[in-house]
């Protein structure tokens, strides 16, 4: 998903958005982000905050097991960099760092 500020900033790339009922998202091509090309992000330095935070996403409600530091934290298990098992200190530190970011979007 993208914020209205990000939508305005990324509009220069053309018809790249799809609209949900409430939120705006980057389009997908063949199941992947429109900017994922040759195995890398084509707009890496300009990517939206949701992409910076990937593979984590945050929700205001959820299962008890997902509750961490005031929000429910989820991880995209399809991300090739995710290793299932007990969270390491580095993993927990990363989540805490993301939660401190003032641009955090919680759905």
N, C-alpha and C positions, 0 to 999 in steps of 0.2 A: 504494500500500500504506500501511497505517497501523500504528503501533506499538501495543502493548497500552495504553500510557498515553493515546495519542490516541484509541483506541477507547473507553476509559472516559470521556474528556472529551466526545467527540462523540455518545455514546449518547443524550444528551438530545434529539437530533434525530429519533429513532425508528429504524425499520427501514431503515438506510442502508448496511449492510455486506453483503459477500459473502465467503464463506470459500473460500480456495484449499486446496491440500493442506497447506500449512504457514503461509502468510501470510493476513492479512485485508486486504481492499480496500474502497474505497468503491464502491457500486453505480453502474451506468451506466444511463441512460435515453436511448433513441434514440442510443446510441453515445457519449454525453457523460456527464460526472460528474453525479451526482444533484444537486449543488449549483450547476451551471452553468445560470443562468437569465437570460434576456434579455441574453445576451452578457457577463455578469459572474459572479463567484463570490459566492454568497449568504452564505458564511461566511468571507470573505476574511481577516478579522482572527483567525480561529480555525482556518484551514486547516492540514492536516497538513504535516509537514516535506517529504514527497515533493512536495507541491504548491508549496511555497516554492521548491524546487529545480528545478521544471519549467522548461524542457524537457530538463534534464539528468538522467541517471540513471547510477548507478555500479555496477560489477560487479567481483568479485574475479578473474574470468577473462575472457578475450576475445582479440580480434585484436591483433597487435603494433601496428597503427596507432592503436588506441584507448588504448594505455597512456600514462598521464600522471600524474606525481607519486605513483606507487605503486598506482594503481588504473586500471581501464579505464573511460573516460568515454564515454558515448553521448549523443546528442542526438536528440530526437523530430523528425524532418524534416517531420512533418505540422503542427508548430507554425507558425502564420502569421508569427511574429516571427523565425523562423530564416531566415537568408540563407546559402545554400550558397556555399562558396569557402574561401579561406584565413582562418584565425582571426585576428581583430584583437587588439590588446593588451587592449582592454576585455573581449573574450570570454575570453581566457586569465585575466585578473584575476578575472573572475566565477567561473570554475571553481576557481581557487586559493582564493578566499574560501569557496566552498561546501565544499571539502575540509577547510578549517580548522575547520568547524563540528563540535562534539563530538557532535551528534545524527545525524551522517551514517549512513545505512543503505546498506550495500553488500551486494548479493545475489549 
